[in-house]
Amino acid sequence: MAGYNDMPDEVVDVAVLEDLRTIRLRKRPLGAPKADEVQLQMNCVGICGSDMAYWSKGMAGGFVPLDFSEEGLGQGYCGQMGHECSGTVRAKGAQVTNLEVGDRVALEPGVPCSDCKLCRLGRYNLCPKMRFIGSAVNRVPGALCRKFNHKASYCYKLPPNVSLQEGAMLEPLCVSLQGVTRAKVGPGHHVFVSGAGPIGLMTAMCAKAAGAATVTVTDMVDAKLEKAKEIGADFTLRADTPNLAQALERLIGEQFDMSFECCGVPAALNSCIQVTIPGGVVCVVANLPQSIPLDLQTAVRHEVDIIGVYRYCNLYPRALALVASGKINLQPLISKSFPLEEAQKAFEHFASGEPIKVLIQANAPEDCAV
């Protein structure tokens, strides 16, 4: 077994964003894992909406745009994305006791400081010192590479019946689970989801798993609405339907208890407010522009609570249990997989608009599909 002190540095292949819409394979040094880390052979890495935004526009979520100039790159931007990921333990640090070499794991990408007030309150997703891998803003290298070191306490061992593909998809599932948990979806609730991308579809899955009576999904892409039906949505409707709010209410005969904005379109957030029952909840899951016109008066007059979601906290074990038990099946969301050498093609494919979840296999597939 490879140990903590006997591992030399090595050079590994890394997919690097070097300019807008330009990813190239480069080689970078990787040291031995620290005492509290494991070294992983990366298997599956998913492309998320934020990755796509950085690839196509150089910015995401209202953060400062990337500077691809020589001066900007000199400030430390590494261009190494990838935070939806799974891998196999190949070595471990001296202090690691929860994992063994050969274990297949899902990585929780955010490692908080554990000392600040928010961490101590249990809301470590809001930690101001969070090190989130693959973050272009914080310049923390991501997992879109052959091998990667990560803190062992933020790696979760996968049971035999959960594939490495599913392990990589636990990260976006936790985003959706955070929204459903914060909105307190429960048995008998009528839920509306705006947007049938990966997060929207996973939000629908989490709502159904929580006992929602009905889940209704809207989108502009017919293929995604078909996928919503496949994964258990009770009703679907095109988002460009005339008089959308009235059409949605006719589907279930009343307004919705909870609405989730998962597409990042400002007008969709106002639709969520309009179709939510007085006293209900609107949960904003998607990234939106920093300033948008908002029907705040309706929300105030109806005492609709508008809540936000920023990543997740304390949810990886729950998400893994939902997948392992079969209550949530992530396999239908996988559109296509690409090898690391074709990372650029993977992003181009995702940019076509219809794929749900595109995965990059950083190494040989192993048991990526159970």
Solvent accessible surface area in square Angstrom, and as a share of the most:
residue,aa,sasa,rsa
1,M,165,0.74
2,A,39,0.30
3,G,20,0.19
4,Y,73,0.28
5,N,135,0.69
6,D,101,0.52
7,M,37,0.17
8,P,109,0.68
9,D,105,0.54
10,E,58,0.26
11,V,93,0.53
12,V,11,0.06
13,D,27,0.14
14,V,3,0.01
15,A,1,0.01
16,V,8,0.05
17,L,2,0.01
18,E,44,0.20
19,D,70,0.36
20,L,83,0.41
21,R,128,0.47
22,T,33,0.19
23,I,14,0.07
24,R,116,0.42
25,L,66,0.33
26,R,110,0.40
27,K,142,0.60
28,R,72,0.26
29,P,108,0.68
30,L,28,0.14
31,G,30,0.29
32,A,34,0.26
33,P,1,0.00
34,K,134,0.57
35,A,21,0.17
36,D,54,0.28
37,E,28,0.13
38,V,0,0.00
39,Q,2,0.01
40,L,0,0.00
41,Q,33,0.14
42,M,0,0.00
43,N,0,0.00
44,C,0,0.00
45,V,2,0.01
46,G,2,0.01
47,I,3,0.01
48,C,18,0.11
49,G,51,0.49
50,S,37,0.24
51,D,5,0.03
52,M,27,0.12
53,A,17,0.13
54,Y,17,0.06
55,W,3,0.01
56,S,24,0.16
57,K,135,0.57
58,G,3,0.03
59,M,66,0.30
60,A,8,0.06
61,G,36,0.35
62,G,47,0.45
63,F,85,0.35
64,V,118,0.68
65,P,76,0.48
66,L,27,0.13
67,D,70,0.36
68,F,36,0.15
69,S,55,0.36
70,E,156,0.70
71,E,132,0.59
72,G,3,0.03
73,L,72,0.36
74,G,68,0.65
75,Q,110,0.49
76,G,42,0.40
77,Y,21,0.08
78,C,24,0.14
79,G,1,0.01
80,Q,15,0.07
81,M,5,0.02
82,G,2,0.02
83,H,16,0.07
84,E,3,0.01
85,C,1,0.01
86,S,0,0.00
87,G,0,0.00
88,T,4,0.02
89,V,0,0.00
90,R,84,0.31
91,A,1,0.00
92,K,24,0.10
93,G,2,0.02
94,A,76,0.59
95,Q,127,0.57
96,V,10,0.06
97,T,122,0.71
98,N,85,0.44
99,L,3,0.02
100,E,89,0.40
101,V,54,0.31
102,G,41,0.39
103,D,19,0.10
104,R,34,0.13
105,V,0,0.00
106,A,0,0.00
107,L,1,0.00
108,E,2,0.01
109,P,0,0.00
110,G,4,0.04
111,V,23,0.13
112,P,10,0.06
113,C,39,0.23
114,S,68,0.44
115,D,98,0.51
116,C,29,0.17
117,K,156,0.66
118,L,58,0.29
119,C,17,0.10
120,R,187,0.68
121,L,115,0.57
122,G,30,0.29
123,R,105,0.38
124,Y,25,0.10
125,N,7,0.03
126,L,64,0.32
127,C,7,0.04
128,P,104,0.65
129,K,142,0.60
130,M,20,0.09
131,R,131,0.48
132,F,13,0.05
133,I,6,0.03
134,G,8,0.07
135,S,15,0.10
136,A,8,0.06
137,V,51,0.29
138,N,78,0.40
139,R,106,0.39
140,V,12,0.07
141,P,54,0.34
142,G,0,0.00
143,A,0,0.00
144,L,4,0.02
145,C,1,0.01
146,R,51,0.19
147,K,58,0.25
148,F,16,0.07
149,N,28,0.14
150,H,6,0.03
151,K,67,0.28
152,A,4,0.03
153,S,66,0.43
154,Y,32,0.12
155,C,5,0.03
156,Y,46,0.18
157,K,118,0.50
158,L,6,0.03
159,P,41,0.26
160,P,124,0.78
161,N,87,0.44
162,V,1,0.00
163,S,0,0.00
164,L,0,0.00
165,Q,18,0.08
166,E,16,0.07
167,G,1,0.01
168,A,0,0.00
169,M,1,0.00
170,L,0,0.00
171,E,8,0.03
172,P,2,0.01
173,L,0,0.00
174,C,0,0.00
175,V,24,0.14
176,S,0,0.00
177,L,5,0.03
178,Q,15,0.07
179,G,0,0.00
180,V,6,0.03
181,T,57,0.33
182,R,93,0.34
183,A,2,0.02
184,K,162,0.69
185,V,15,0.09
186,G,11,0.10
187,P,115,0.73
188,G,49,0.47
189,H,51,0.23
190,H,32,0.14
191,V,0,0.00
192,F,1,0.01
193,V,0,0.00
194,S,6,0.04
195,G,3,0.03
196,A,0,0.00
197,G,16,0.15
198,P,23,0.14
199,I,42,0.22
200,G,0,0.00
201,L,0,0.00
202,M,0,0.00
203,T,0,0.00
204,A,0,0.00
205,M,15,0.07
206,C,2,0.01
207,A,0,0.00
208,K,71,0.30
209,A,39,0.30
210,A,36,0.28
211,G,31,0.29
212,A,8,0.06
213,A,48,0.37
214,T,22,0.13
215,V,0,0.00
216,T,0,0.00
217,V,0,0.00
218,T,2,0.01
219,D,19,0.10
220,M,103,0.46
221,V,44,0.25
222,D,83,0.43
223,A,49,0.38
224,K,29,0.12
225,L,11,0.06
226,E,103,0.46
227,K,44,0.19
228,A,0,0.00
229,K,108,0.46
230,E,111,0.50
231,I,26,0.13
232,G,33,0.31
233,A,12,0.09
234,D,61,0.32
235,F,69,0.29
236,T,23,0.14
237,L,37,0.18
238,R,85,0.31
239,A,37,0.28
240,D,74,0.39
241,T,35,0.20
242,P,108,0.68
243,N,109,0.56
244,L,29,0.15
245,A,18,0.14
246,Q,99,0.44
247,A,10,0.07
248,L,0,0.00
249,E,49,0.22
250,R,171,0.63
251,L,58,0.29
252,I,27,0.14
253,G,67,0.64
254,E,82,0.37
255,Q,43,0.19
256,F,0,0.00
257,D,31,0.16
258,M,14,0.06
259,S,0,0.00
260,F,0,0.00
261,E,0,0.00
262,C,15,0.09
263,C,58,0.35
264,G,19,0.18
265,V,76,0.44
266,P,38,0.24
267,A,68,0.53
268,A,14,0.11
269,L,7,0.03
270,N,26,0.13
271,S,19,0.12
272,C,0,0.00
273,I,0,0.00
274,Q,81,0.36
275,V,0,0.00
276,T,0,0.00
277,I,64,0.32
278,P,72,0.46
279,G,54,0.52
280,G,5,0.05
281,V,25,0.14
282,V,0,0.00
283,C,0,0.00
284,V,25,0.14
285,V,17,0.10
286,A,23,0.18
287,N,91,0.47
288,L,36,0.18
289,P,74,0.47
290,Q,176,0.78
291,S,101,0.65
292,I,41,0.21
293,P,108,0.68
294,L,67,0.33
295,D,43,0.22
296,L,96,0.48
297,Q,113,0.50
298,T,20,0.11
299,A,3,0.02
300,V,94,0.54
301,R,146,0.53
302,H,54,0.24
303,E,133,0.60
304,V,10,0.06
305,D,81,0.42
306,I,63,0.32
307,I,35,0.18
308,G,38,0.36
309,V,21,0.12
310,Y,95,0.36
311,R,49,0.18
312,Y,8,0.03
313,C,19,0.11
314,N,93,0.48
315,L,8,0.04
316,Y,2,0.01
317,P,78,0.49
318,R,116,0.43
319,A,0,0.00
320,L,22,0.11
321,A,58,0.45
322,L,30,0.15
323,V,10,0.06
324,A,30,0.23
325,S,73,0.47
326,G,55,0.53
327,K,141,0.60
328,I,5,0.02
329,N,80,0.41
330,L,0,0.00
331,Q,64,0.28
332,P,35,0.22
333,L,1,0.00
334,I,35,0.18
335,S,52,0.33
336,K,97,0.41
337,S,39,0.25
338,F,15,0.06
339,P,58,0.36
340,L,1,0.01
341,E,103,0.46
342,E,62,0.28
343,A,2,0.02
344,Q,46,0.21
345,K,116,0.49
346,A,0,0.00
347,F,2,0.01
348,E,85,0.38
349,H,62,0.28
350,F,28,0.12
351,A,45,0.35
352,S,79,0.51
353,G,34,0.33
354,E,102,0.46
355,P,13,0.08
356,I,8,0.04
357,K,2,0.01
358,V,0,0.00
359,L,1,0.00
360,I,1,0.00
361,Q,29,0.13
362,A,0,0.00
363,N,32,0.16
364,A,69,0.54
365,P,68,0.43
366,E,87,0.39
367,D,51,0.26
368,C,3,0.02
369,A,72,0.56
370,V,116,0.67
